[in-house]
């Protein structure tokens, strides 16, 4: 019996040891297999973005472009005693105007009606008595040869147009020049941040934040900026894009001056310091 009891105790002890090893050994193996993290190199530490020390700057750039498109909006205003009379009179005038414009090699797809309004005319402000009717008819003409702008307007008035609603010049490659201006503006902001950081005894690190605002405007007879030094409000960069060789500039005696389109981009950026 003593031998049996000793054997049983031995088996029980072996089972307990096996259970302990099964529970503890995988954790020990996993812990032993986990590599010890190596210390970060000095170069890697220098490239880490520090968000606690920053410099905030803005950069602005302008690209001046000669326009290659013009949008002309001409109005034909007609009066008549009845709606039918005024409509007939207006339609006849519009027909003459459009026929003359098409004769200048302007395609039909580039001529469209942008506004058509018919309204009653009263005897006076307080009266409800209608004395006639008036039609406002505005046609929009897209010119792909901008040097024809003056000719189109003069010819349209000869044929019965009596209003110049709007003349606007633009470029068909706005995306290209806007990207160019945006790139220049970001470069200007980066250079400004570097200069400010060096003055403070630091260097710029990664970019933490960027916002952008872009727009364009006609800068020929632009009254808003007339008399101001353009270099002051552009902050950093102004560039004149080359005029397309296929486009001839408007003549000196032309009543319409195309000038240039200024495509402006402005960015604000925050850089981390290191």
Backbone as a ProteinNet text record, in pm:
[ID]
protein_1_A
[PRIMARY]
XXXXXXXXXXXXXXXXXXXXXXXXXXXXXXXXXXXXXXXXXXXXXXXXXXXXXXXXXXXXXXXXXXXXXXXXXXXXXXXXXXXXXXXXXXXXXXXXXXXXXXXXXXXXXXXXXXXXXXXXXXXXXXXXXXXXXXXXXXXXXXXXXXXXXXXXXXXXXXXXXXXXXXXXXXXXXXXXXXXXXXXXXXXXXXXXXXXXXXXXXXXXXXXXXXXXXXXXXXXXXXXXXXXXXXXXXXXXXXXXXXXXXXXXXXXXXXXXXXXXXXXXXXXXXXXXXX
[TERTIARY]
82.5	0	85.4	201.8	291.7	344.5	376.9	428.1	322.9	198.6	89.5	70.8	78.7	61.6	174.3	297.2	412.9	398.2	354	335.5	229	120.9	12.5	59.5	139.9	191.7	284.1	363.8	457	381	276.2	194.4	127	74.6	7.4	104.9	226	327.8	364.5	375.5	409.7	300.6	175.8	63.1	66.3	92.2	97.3	209.9	325.2	439.8	405.4	337.1	298.1	201.8	106.7	9.8	80.7	173.7	248	329.1	395.9	477.1	391.2	274	184.3	133.5	107.8	53.8	161.5	278.5	382.8	476.7	502.5	604	569.6	442.6	412.6	437.9	400.5	425.5	572.5	649.1	793.5	853.8	803.4	855.3	823.6	698.4	658.3	739	762.8	838.8	982.8	1037.1	1174.8	1187.9	1078.6	1086.4	1067.4	1010.2	988	1120.2	1154.9	1284.8	1286.5	1396.2	1414.3	1421.5	1333.9	1337.5	1471	1518	1645.6	1626.9	1721.3	1710.7	1702.6	1618.3	1597.7	1722.5	1759	1878.4	1855.8	1965.8	1959.3	1890.5	1917.6	1858.5	1707.7	1659.8	1517.3	1448.2	1513.8	1456.2	1440.4	1535	1530.8	1414.7	1371.8	1266.2	1125.8	1120.4	990.4	925.5	796.6	727.3	695.3	741.1	715.6	595.8	486.2	363.4	353.9	448.8	443.8	510.4	596.4	663.8	635.5	567	525.6	549.7	544.6	546.8	436.2	355.2	243.4	273.5	258.8	290.8	185.8	189.5	106.8	195.3	155.3	228.1	129.8	160.8	72.9	152.4	90.4	155.3	51.5	96.7	9.3	73.8	-5.9	37.4	-49.3	12.1	-60.2	-64.3	-183.8	-203.2	-278.6	-234.8	-310.8	-433.2	-552	-673.9	-681.6	-742.6	-764.5	-913.5	-999.6	-1144	-1208	-1321.3	-1399.2	-1546	-1615.8	-1759.8	-1826.2	-1906.3	-1975.8	-2124.8	-2188.2	-2332.9	-2395	-2475	-2537	-2688.4	-2747.8	-2891	-2965	-3083.7	-3174.4	-3303.1	-3327.8	-3448	-3547.6	-3669.8	-3773.6	-3900.8	-3971	-4099.5	-4209.5	-4332.9	-4445.6	-4577.2	-4683.2	-4816	-4876.3	-4841.2	-4896.9	-4784.1	-4806.9	-4704.7	-4662.8	-4758.8	-4726.9	-4640.3	-4672.7	-4595.4	-4452.4	-4435.5	-4301.6	-4218.9	-4285	-4214.6	-4166.7	-4250.3	-4213	-4097.3	-4105.9	-4001.2	-3868	-3874.3	-3751.1	-3689.2	-3773.7	-3725.2	-3657.8	-3713.5	-3655	-3517.3	-3503.1	-3373.6	-3271.2	-3311.5	-3220.4	-3172.7	-3261.6	-3226.6	-3118.1	-3133.1	-3032.5	-2897.6	-2903	-2778.5	-2706.7	-2778.7	-2716.9	-2663.9	-2735.9	-2690.5	-2559.3	-2547.5	-2424.4	-2308	-2336	-2230.4	-2180.6	-2271.1	-2230.6	-2143.1	-2164.6	-2084.2	-1938.3	-1910.2	-1771.4	-1705	-1758.2	-1705.2	-1716.9	-1824	-1851.4	-1956.4	-1925.8	-2012.7	-2142.2	-2246.6	-2378.3	-2370.8	-2288.4	-2278.9	-2223.5	-2157.7	-2099.5	-2191.5	-2314.4	-2413.4	-2536.3	-2578.4	-2693.7	-2770.4	-2898.3	-2980.2	-2961	-2916.8	-2892.4	-3000.5	-3083.4	-3192.4	-3301.7	-3426.5	-3539.7	-3652.5	-3684	-3786.3	-3884.1	-4014.4	-4117.1	-4199.3	-4221.6	-4292.2	-4383.6	-4490.5	-4582.2	-4526.4	-4566.6	-4530.3	-4657.3	-4653.6	-4770.3	-4762.4	-4875.1	-4881.7	-4790.9	-4799	-4709.8	-4694.8	-4624.6	-4590.1	-4714.8	-4814.7	-4933.6	-5046.3	-5028.6	-5136.2	-5131.6	-5249.2	-5258.8	-5291.7	-5295.1	-5324.5	-5197.2	-5202.7	-5086.7	-5086.4	-4976.4	-4964.5	-4881.2	-4816.9	-4735.9	-4656.8	-4563.3	-4483	-4337.4	-4248.6	-4105.4	-4041.5	-3948.6	-3873.6	-3726.2	-3665.8	-3520.8	-3468.5	-3390.9	-3335.9	-3184.3	-3116.5	-2970.5	-2912.7	-2819.5	-2750.2	-2604.4	-2553.7	-2414.9	-2334	-2218.3	-2132.3	-1995.7	-1952.1	-1818.3	-1723.2	-1621.9	-1523.5	-1397.8	-1356.5	-1231.1	-1117.2	-1151.6	-1052.4	-1081.2	-1010.6	-1045	-1021.9	-939.3	-914.4	-1037.2	-1142.9	-1265.9	-1368.2	-1332	-1427.7	-1489.6	-1406.6	-1457.4	-1543.5	-1502.6	-1577.6	-1716.8	-1724.7	-1853.7	-1948.4	-1899.4	-1983.9	-2032.6	-1939.9	-1976.9	-2079.6	-2057.5	-2148.2	-2285.6	-2288.7	-2415.9	-2497.7	-2432.1	-2504.8	-2553.5	-2478.2	-2524.1	-2653.1	-2669.1	-2785.1	-2900.5	-2887.1	-3002.4	-2983	-2870.5	-2845.9	-2833	-2880.7	-2875	-2823.4	-2766.4	-2708.6	-2584.6	-2478.6	-2364.5	-2378	-2421.1	-2446.3	-2316.7	-2226.5	-2101.6	-2001	-1872.7	-1761.5	-1658.7	-1631.3	-1541.6	-1438.7	-1312	-1204	-1158.9	-1124.6	-1078.2	-985.1	-927.9	-837.7	-899.4	-878.7	-930.6	-840.7	-726.6	-632.3	-620.1	-732.9	-732	-671.7	-704.3	-653.4	-501.2	-445.3	-299.7	-231.9	-281.5	-218.5	-249	-365.1	-395.8	-305.9	-279.3	-186	-47.2	-8.7	121.2	128.9	24.5	21.8	20.9	-51.7	-59.5	78.6	149.9	283.5	377.8	369.9	452.9	418.7	289.8	247.2	296.4	290.5	336.6	487.4	558.9	704.4	737.1	659.4	681.4	656.3	551.1	520.5	630.6	680.9	786.8	915.2	948.7	1068.5	1052.6	933.6	908.1	919.5	864.9	873.2	1018.3	1097.7	1239.4	1314.8	1285.9	1354.5	1318.5	1190.7	1148.2	1207.4	1211	1265	1413.8	1488.1	1631	1657.3	1574.3	1589.1	1571.4	1484.6	1459.6	1553.8	1651	1746.9	1693.2	1600.6	1543.4	1537.1	1489	1467.7	1324.5	1271.1	1135.7	1136.7	1031.9	1015.5	904.1	814.3	707	595.3	508.5	394.6	278.3	224	114.9	-22.5	-29.5	-160.3	-141.5	-233.2	-232	-375.6	-399.8	-528.4	-498.6	-593.1	-567.5	-689.4	-663	-770.1	-721.1	-790.4	-748.3	-862.9	-830.1	-929	-857.3	-934.8	-877.4	-964.7	-906.5	-982.6	-920	-998.8	-950.7	-864.9	-740.9	-647	-605.1	-701.8	-670.1	-713.1	-846.8	-902.8	-962.3	-895.3	-950.7	-941.3	-1056.9	-1056.2	-1021.4	-1046.2	-1025.7	-879.5	-788.9	-647.1	-575.5	-650.3	-589.5	-515.4	-390.4	-310.4	-233.7	-256.1	-183.8	-65.1	35.6	151.7	119.2	111.8	70.5	166	295.7	392.2	367.5	296	272.4	175.4	62.6	-37.7	-13.5	81.4	110.8	209.9	273.4	362	492.4	484.4	604.8	640.4	543.8	579.1	477.9	528.2	444.9	512.8	437.7	496	404.8	462.4	387.5	402.3	291.3	294.8	310.6	379.7	401	269.1	254.1	132.5	136.6	26.7	23.9	58.9	144.8	190.5	78.6	-25.1	-134.1	-230.2	-221.9	-314.4	-247.5	-314.5	-261.2	-322.4	-241.5	-296.2	-390.1	-478.6	-571.2	-494.3	-540.8	-471.5	-486.7	-397.2	-395.3	-522.1	-585.2	-703.8	-833.8	-823.1	-943	-1005.8	-1139.3	-1205.1	-1206.6	-1173.8	-1174.1	-1031.4	-981.2	-846.2	-854.7	-785.7	-792.5	-712	-598.5	-514.8	-469.9	-462.9	-425.2	-518.4	-527.5	-600.8	-499.4	-524.5	-435.9	-495.7	-424.1	-467.4	-385.8	-453.3	-387.3	-415	-313.9	-329.7	-269.3	-336.7	-287.1	-300.8	-196.4	-197.9	-157.1	-209.4	-165.6	-115.9	-1.7	59.1	118.8	115.5	177.9	285.7	407.4	521.7	565.1	600.9	660.9	806.2	856	995.1	1078.5	1203.7	1294.6	1426.8
-119.8	0	124	112.8	227	259.9	158	179.6	246.9	202.8	259.7	406.8	439.5	578.5	665.1	612	689.2	713.8	611.9	624.7	729.6	727.7	824.7	965.9	981.4	1116.3	1164.5	1072	1108	1152.9	1078.4	1113.3	1248.1	1271.2	1398	1515.7	1495.5	1602.7	1632.8	1526.9	1544.8	1623.5	1592.1	1663.4	1811.5	1841.8	1981.4	2057.6	1992.4	2057	2084.1	1990.5	2007.2	2123.8	2135.4	2246.6	2381	2386.8	2512.8	2550	2454.7	2482.1	2526.1	2465.1	2500.2	2643.9	2686.3	2820.6	2928.6	2904.8	3008.1	3016.6	2902.7	2898.8	2982.2	2987.7	3070.8	3218.6	3265.8	3406.1	3435.7	3343.1	3362.5	3364.3	3273.1	3266.8	3394.2	3444.5	3566	3684.8	3686.8	3797.8	3794.1	3673	3659.3	3691.3	3666.3	3689.2	3836.1	3917.3	4058.4	4132.8	4193.5	4260.4	4387.9	4417.1	4540.2	4657.4	4760.5	4874.6	4945	4972.2	5040	5189.5	5254.4	5399.5	5471.7	5576.1	5651.2	5732.4	5727.9	5800.4	5950.9	6023.3	6169.5	6230.4	6175.3	6227.5	6207.5	6087.4	6060.9	6151.2	6175.5	6262.3	6404.2	6446.5	6583.4	6602.2	6491.6	6500.9	6486.7	6453	6440.7	6578.9	6584.6	6712.8	6758	6874.7	6932.2	7025.3	6985.7	7065	7170.4	7170.4	7267.9	7400	7398.6	7520.8	7537.2	7642.9	7659.6	7802.5	7818.9	7950.9	7954.4	8059.2	8073.4	8185.5	8154.9	8252.3	8245.2	8344.5	8342.7	8378	8331.8	8361.9	8392.6	8492.7	8535	8546.2	8507.6	8517.8	8556	8626.9	8670.7	8635.2	8579.3	8553.8	8639.3	8730.9	8816.8	8751	8735.9	8659.6	8744	8739.6	8803.6	8718.3	8775.3	8696.3	8639.4	8521.9	8461.9	8437.9	8486.9	8478.2	8609.8	8641.8	8758.8	8721.2	8769.3	8749.6	8886.7	8903.8	9029.5	9006.2	9090	9082.5	9212.8	9200.1	9314.4	9308.6	9422.8	9428.1	9497.2	9445.4	9508.4	9538.2	9667	9709.1	9765	9712.4	9753.2	9790.6	9892.9	9936.6	9919.2	9896.8	9882.3	9898.9	9919.1	9939.3	9810.9	9698.4	9570	9467.8	9358	9254.1	9199.2	9179.6	9125.6	9222.9	9351.7	9450.7	9460.4	9467.3	9481.6	9355.2	9239.7	9114	9105.1	9145.5	9143	9239	9358.3	9458.5	9410.9	9352.9	9305.8	9188.1	9095.8	8978.6	9019.6	9120.1	9168.2	9227.7	9306.6	9368.2	9263.4	9170.1	9063.4	8981.5	8954.5	8877.9	8949.5	9082.3	9158.9	9158	9172.1	9173.8	9040.4	8931.6	8799.4	8763.9	8802.9	8776.2	8848.7	8972.8	9049.6	8989.1	8942.6	8884.1	8753.5	8672.3	8546.3	8570.8	8684.8	8718.2	8744.4	8764.1	8785.2	8652.3	8542.4	8407.2	8365.2	8405	8360.8	8251.3	8137.6	8021.1	8039.7	7970.7	7979.7	7934.1	7834.7	7782.8	7886.2	7990.2	8093.3	8214.3	8202.4	8310.5	8253.2	8316.6	8264.9	8379.2	8354.5	8450.9	8429.3	8531.7	8518.4	8584.3	8669.2	8731.3	8775.8	8752.9	8796.2	8833.3	8961.9	9011.2	9100.5	9077.4	9165.1	9218.7	9350.5	9411.9	9523.4	9550.1	9658.2	9795.1	9897.2	10035.4	10108.7	10170.8	10239.5	10389.9	10455.2	10599.4	10675.2	10639.1	10696.1	10595.8	10635.5	10542.5	10486.6	10571.8	10529.3	10476.1	10483.9	10444.3	10295.6	10237.6	10098.9	10091.5	10206.3	10209.6	10180.5	10075.2	10033.5	10109.7	10177.8	10252.8	10179.7	10072	9997.6	9887.5	9827.7	9716.9	9735.8	9677	9685.9	9549.3	9520.7	9395.1	9425.8	9355	9355.5	9220.5	9222.9	9099.8	9112.1	9024	9028.1	8902.6	8922.5	8808.6	8807.6	8688.2	8669.5	8612.6	8671.8	8630.5	8594.4	8473.3	8430	8445.9	8527	8549.9	8469.6	8392.7	8318.8	8395.9	8505.5	8599.2	8733.9	8760.8	8876.9	9009.7	9009.5	9134.7	9179.7	9096	9133.7	9202.5	9223.7	9276.4	9408.6	9504.5	9636.3	9626.2	9540.4	9525.8	9468.8	9370.6	9308.1	9410.4	9488.1	9586.6	9693.5	9744.8	9850.2	9799.6	9678	9622	9594.8	9545.3	9516.4	9643.6	9754.3	9880.6	9935.8	9909.3	9951.6	9880.9	9755.7	9674.4	9685.9	9768	9790.5	9762.6	9702.7	9684.6	9822	9839.2	9970.1	9967.2	9852.2	9841.9	9752.9	9796.7	9710.1	9673.2	9551.4	9507.5	9472.3	9404.2	9361.3	9320	9349.8	9300.4	9244.9	9118.5	9052.8	8969.3	8982.7	8905.3	8796.7	8681.3	8572.1	8481.2	8383.8	8288	8148.8	8075.4	7938.9	7840.9	7889	7803.9	7848.9	7883.4	7931.7	7829.8	7702.8	7598	7594	7604.5	7599	7714.7	7835.6	7951.9	7958.7	7909	7908	7810.2	7695.1	7600	7661.5	7735.2	7800.9	7905	7985.1	8085.9	8020.7	7910.1	7840.2	7785.3	7730.2	7677.5	7789.4	7903.7	8017.7	8069.6	8071.2	8120.5	8029.1	7897.6	7804.1	7814.3	7835.3	7852.2	7978.9	8084.9	8210.2	8192.9	8120.4	8096.7	8015.5	7914.9	7831	7911.4	7997.2	8080.7	8179.5	8234.6	8329.6	8260.5	8137.8	8062.6	8032.7	7993.9	7964.7	8086.7	8202.1	8324.9	8364.8	8352.7	8387.5	8291.2	8162.4	8063	8086.4	8116.1	8140.4	8262.7	8364.6	8484.5	8452.2	8355.2	8315.5	8205.4	8167.3	8064.5	7923.9	7899.9	7766.1	7732.6	7612.9	7568.5	7519.2	7526.3	7476.7	7325.8	7263.3	7119.6	7089.2	7000.3	6959.9	7064.3	7053.8	7143.3	7084.7	7164.5	7118	7154.6	7265	7314.4	7400.2	7384.1	7465.5	7501.2	7627.7	7669.9	7758.2	7761.1	7831.4	7909	8026.5	8108.4	8164.8	8133.5	8178.4	8249.2	8349.2	8418.2	8488.8	8543.9	8617.2	8737.2	8837.5	8955.5	9021.2	9104.9	9176.8	9292.9	9298.8	9400.3	9489	9533.4	9625.1	9764.9	9787.1	9913.7	9896.2	9814.9	9782.7	9902.4	9962	10083.2	10055.3	9931.7	9903.3	9917.8	9870.1	9875.7	9987.4	10068.5	10173.2	10270.7	10299	10392.3	10327.7	10198.6	10130.4	10054.4	10036	9957.7	9809.9	9738.9	9598.7	9514.5	9551	9471.3	9474.6	9575	9585.4	9478.9	9465.1	9372	9228.7	9203	9064.8	9001.2	9075.4	9028.6	8968.2	8872.6	8798.1	8786.2	8758.9	8722.1	8771.1	8825.3	8863.1	8809.4	8746.7	8691.5	8720.1	8766.5	8791.1	8670.2	8606	8492.7	8545.8	8469.1	8511.5	8516	8617.7	8630	8529.4	8458.1	8362.5	8430.1	8365.5	8425.3	8437.5	8355.7	8357.8	8473.3	8535.5	8643.2	8777.2	8863.3	8996.9	9092.7	9179.9	9271.5	9372.2	9430.2	9528.5	9652.2	9714.4	9830.7	9949.2	10048	10163	10246.3	10247.4	10329.5	10254.9	10133.7	10056.1	10111	10123.7	10173.8	10073	9947.9	9844.4	9796.2	9810.9	9765.8	9635.5	9532.4	9400.8	9396.2	9465.7	9460.6	9318.3	9282.3	9148	9098.8	8968.5	8905.2	8868.2	8910.3	8875.7	8757.2	8647.5	8526	8515.4	8525.5	8541.6	8421.6	8375.8	8265.8	8307.6	8272.9	8304.2	8181.9	8149.9	8035	8079.5	8012.4	8027.2	7891.6	7891	7763.4	7775.4	7664.4	7654.6	7547.8	7584.1	7493.5	7463.2	7338.5	7304.7	7346.8	7381.7	7424.3	7310.5	7307.1	7205.9	7269.7
0	0	0	72.8	80.3	-56.3	-138.7	-275.6	-363.2	-344.4	-425.8	-393.3	-263.1	-219.7	-272	-269.4	-320.6	-470.2	-542.2	-687.4	-720.3	-640.5	-663.6	-638.9	-529.7	-500	-611.7	-664.4	-772.3	-897.8	-932.3	-1050	-1029.7	-909.8	-880.8	-890.8	-839.4	-845.4	-991	-1072.2	-1214.1	-1286.9	-1252	-1315.9	-1278.8	-1150.8	-1105	-1175.4	-1187.2	-1255.8	-1401.7	-1467.6	-1608.5	-1625.6	-1530.2	-1537.5	-1522.8	-1427.9	-1405	-1528.9	-1586.6	-1705.8	-1823.5	-1840	-1952.7	-1940.3	-1816.2	-1792.5	-1802.6	-1754.3	-1738.5	-1857.5	-1921	-2026.7	-2148.8	-2205.4	-2322.9	-2296.8	-2173.4	-2141.3	-2137.1	-2083.3	-2077.4	-2216.7	-2304.7	-2442	-2517.6	-2505.2	-2574.2	-2524.7	-2391.2	-2335.2	-2385.3	-2391.9	-2438	-2585.3	-2665	-2809.6	-2845.9	-2753	-2783.3	-2785	-2902.1	-2910.1	-2826.6	-2772.2	-2695.1	-2790.2	-2774.7	-2866.9	-2864.3	-2987.8	-2999.2	-2976.9	-2920.1	-2900.3	-3033.7	-3042.6	-3166.4	-3198.2	-3327	-3369.2	-3358.1	-3354.8	-3344	-3463.8	-3584.9	-3708.3	-3709.4	-3662.5	-3659	-3557.3	-3445.7	-3343.9	-3395.2	-3478.6	-3531.3	-3628.2	-3695.7	-3795.6	-3735.1	-3605.7	-3541.8	-3533	-3568.4	-3570.9	-3429.6	-3394.5	-3263.3	-3272.7	-3210.6	-3219.2	-3109.7	-3017.7	-2909.1	-2947.6	-3049.9	-3095.1	-3244.5	-3280.9	-3420.5	-3467.4	-3598.6	-3661.2	-3766.1	-3764.7	-3857.5	-3956.5	-4087.2	-4191.6	-4302.1	-4390.7	-4511.3	-4629.9	-4744.3	-4867.2	-4978.3	-5059.1	-5167.4	-5296.5	-5406.3	-5536.9	-5641.5	-5744.4	-5852.8	-5985.5	-6074.5	-6212	-6303.5	-6375.9	-6469.3	-6607.3	-6660.7	-6784.6	-6886.8	-7010.5	-7118.5	-7149.8	-7153.2	-7175.2	-7316	-7327.1	-7458.8	-7485.7	-7396.6	-7414.1	-7369.4	-7431.1	-7390.2	-7386.6	-7286.2	-7274.9	-7286.8	-7390.3	-7414.2	-7395.4	-7315.6	-7296.7	-7348.2	-7452.6	-7517.8	-7499.3	-7473.8	-7452.5	-7565.8	-7595.4	-7691.4	-7616	-7592.9	-7521.7	-7622.3	-7619.8	-7715.9	-7642	-7695.4	-7640.5	-7745.2	-7698.2	-7789	-7715.7	-7792	-7732.8	-7678.4	-7740.5	-7698.4	-7685.9	-7612.6	-7601.4	-7737.1	-7827.6	-7959.8	-8038.9	-8030.8	-8105	-8053.5	-7922	-7866.2	-7888.8	-7885.4	-7910	-8054	-8147.5	-8288.4	-8315.4	-8255.5	-8276	-8217.7	-8099.9	-8035.2	-8110.2	-8154.2	-8227.8	-8357.6	-8425.2	-8550.3	-8526.8	-8420.5	-8388.9	-8349.2	-8264.3	-8221.4	-8340.6	-8433.3	-8553.5	-8633.9	-8650.5	-8724.5	-8652.6	-8521.7	-8442.8	-8453.2	-8434.3	-8436.8	-8575.8	-8678.2	-8814.7	-8842	-8794.4	-8815.3	-8736.8	-8615.5	-8531.8	-8592.1	-8642.2	-8705.4	-8828.3	-8894.6	-9012.3	-8976.7	-8848.9	-8803.8	-8767.6	-8820.7	-8796.6	-8649.8	-8586.5	-8449.5	-8456.6	-8397.7	-8408.2	-8328.5	-8373.3	-8308.6	-8163	-8133.7	-7996.3	-7899.6	-7954.6	-7869.1	-7852.8	-7899.7	-7885.4	-7815.9	-7708.3	-7634.2	-7568.1	-7539.2	-7466.5	-7317.7	-7247	-7103.2	-7019.4	-7082.4	-7007.9	-7105	-7065.7	-7147	-7051.1	-7044.5	-6951.4	-7026.6	-7008.9	-7063.1	-6946.4	-6946	-6834.8	-6883.8	-6812.6	-6851.7	-6813.6	-6889.3	-6859.3	-6817	-6699.9	-6646.2	-6673.6	-6667.2	-6690.7	-6593.4	-6465.9	-6365.4	-6252.1	-6148.7	-6041.3	-5970.9	-5947.1	-5872.1	-5960	-6090.5	-6179.7	-6211.6	-6233	-6278	-6426.7	-6492.3	-6634.9	-6714.9	-6796.5	-6876.3	-7008.7	-7034.9	-7159.8	-7264.8	-7226.7	-7321.9	-7252.9	-7329.4	-7277.3	-7319.2	-7240.3	-7268.5	-7252.9	-7344.6	-7338.9	-7318.4	-7221.1	-7201.9	-7250.2	-7355	-7411.3	-7412.9	-7341.4	-7331	-7394.9	-7487	-7549.1	-7504.1	-7481.2	-7439	-7554.5	-7579.3	-7690	-7634.1	-7659.1	-7619	-7737	-7719.5	-7825.4	-7797.7	-7896.7	-7886.4	-7951.8	-8016	-8068.9	-8002.3	-7894.8	-7811.7	-7882.8	-7988.7	-8061	-8141.7	-8145.7	-8216.8	-8125.8	-8000.6	-7902.7	-7948.2	-7984.9	-8026	-8150.8	-8246.5	-8371.2	-8345.3	-8254.8	-8223.7	-8161.4	-8066.5	-7999.1	-8097.5	-8180.2	-8275.3	-8376.2	-8428.5	-8527.9	-8467.6	-8343.8	-8277.8	-8259.3	-8227	-8209.4	-8343.4	-8448.2	-8581.5	-8620.1	-8572.8	-8610.6	-8511.9	-8408.8	-8321.7	-8174.2	-8133.6	-7989.8	-7925.1	-7803.2	-7739.6	-7595.9	-7554.8	-7420.7	-7422.1	-7353.2	-7322.3	-7174.9	-7149.5	-7012.2	-6941.7	-7012	-6947.8	-7054.4	-7027.6	-7108.7	-7011.2	-7023	-6927.3	-7002.7	-6963.9	-7024.5	-6927	-6981.1	-6896.3	-6975.2	-6907	-6971.4	-6969	-7074.4	-7082.2	-7006.5	-6957.4	-6884.3	-6739.1	-6679.8	-6542.6	-6447.1	-6464	-6373.7	-6377.4	-6496	-6510.6	-6436.2	-6457.3	-6394.6	-6245.9	-6204.1	-6061.6	-5988	-6047.4	-5986.6	-5976.1	-6079.3	-6079.6	-5967.4	-5953.8	-5848.2	-5710.7	-5695.7	-5567.6	-5527.7	-5625.3	-5597.9	-5553.6	-5621.6	-5585.1	-5445.8	-5412.9	-5282.1	-5170.3	-5192.3	-5090.5	-5071.7	-5181.1	-5172	-5094.3	-5120.6	-5049.5	-4899.7	-4863.6	-4722.4	-4655.7	-4725	-4670	-4647.2	-4744.9	-4730.7	-4615.4	-4601.2	-4493.1	-4357.2	-4346.8	-4221.3	-4186.3	-4286.2	-4262	-4213.5	-4274.9	-4235.1	-4092.1	-4056.7	-3920.9	-3818.3	-3851.5	-3759.6	-3735	-3840.5	-3825.2	-3739.3	-3756.1	-3673.3	-3525.5	-3497.5	-3358.1	-3311.7	-3394.4	-3356.7	-3367.5	-3460.3	-3477.8	-3627.2	-3656.3	-3794.4	-3808.3	-3930.5	-3953.4	-3970.5	-3920.5	-3936.3	-4033	-3993.4	-4083.3	-4083.9	-4186.5	-4198.9	-4118.6	-4027.5	-3942.6	-3997.5	-4071.5	-4116.5	-4242	-4339.7	-4461.4	-4496.9	-4526.9	-4582.7	-4702.8	-4798	-4924.6	-4969.1	-5026.4	-5080.9	-5213.1	-5323	-5455	-5524.7	-5603.8	-5684.7	-5798.1	-5889.4	-6001.8	-6030.5	-6094.1	-6127.5	-6247.9	-6314.5	-6431.9	-6386.2	-6434.3	-6389.1	-6505.2	-6586.5	-6693.8	-6651.7	-6653.8	-6607.5	-6467.9	-6386.1	-6255.4	-6162.9	-6128.4	-6046.6	-5901	-5856.6	-5715	-5674.2	-5763.7	-5730.6	-5805.9	-5877.9	-5956.7	-5865.6	-5899.7	-5823.5	-5709.1	-5683.2	-5577	-5633.2	-5551.3	-5591	-5574.3	-5683.9	-5680.2	-5596.7	-5593.1	-5519	-5368.5	-5319.3	-5176.1	-5128.3	-5199.8	-5150.5	-5194	-5284.2	-5322.3	-5226.5	-5142	-5035.3	-5085.6	-5176.2	-5207.7	-5354.8	-5440.5	-5578	-5678.5	-5788.8	-5903	-6027	-6113	-6234.6	-6352.5	-6462	-6584.1	-6676.5	-6705.9	-6798.7	-6940.8	-7023.7	-7162.5	-7237.7	-7320.9	-7402.4	-7515.5	-7540.5	-7651	-7782.6	-7860.2	-7985.3	-8087.6	-8075.8	-8173.4	-8150.7	-8032.5	-8001.3	-8026.2	-8098.2	-8120.8	-8020.6	-7958.1	-7859	-7922.4	-7841.8	-7893.9	-7937.8	-8044.4	-8098.3	-8005.2	-8020.8	-7930.7	-7942.5	-8062.9	-8082	-8051.6	-7999.2	-7965.6	-7837.8	-7834.4	-7712.6	-7599	-7628.3	-7525.8	-7504.1	-7382.6	-7349	-7272.1	-7319.3	-7256	-7127.3	-7123.9	-7005.1	-6975.4	-6848	-6807.5	-6697.6	-6688	-6579.9	-6472.6	-6351.1	-6239.5	-6165.3	-6164.9	-6096.4	-5969.1	-5856.8	-5727.5	-5638.6	-5569.1	-5473.9	-5340.8	-5235.8	-5101.2	-5012.5	-4938.7	-4849.6	-4709.4	-4610.1	-4471	-4426	-4358	-4317.8	-4179.7	-4107.9	-3975.9	-3982	-3942.9	-3944.7	-3801.3	-3775.6	-3647.3	-3645.9	-3529.2	-3515.2	-3455.4	-3494.1	-3438.4	-3402.9
[MASK]
++++++++++++++++++++++++++++++++++++++++++++++++++++++++++++++++++++++++++++++++++++++++++++++++++++++++++++++++++++++++++++++++++++++++++++++++++++++++++++++++++++++++++++++++++++++++++++++++++++++++++++++++++++++++++++++++++++++++++++++++++++++++++++++++++++++++++++++++++

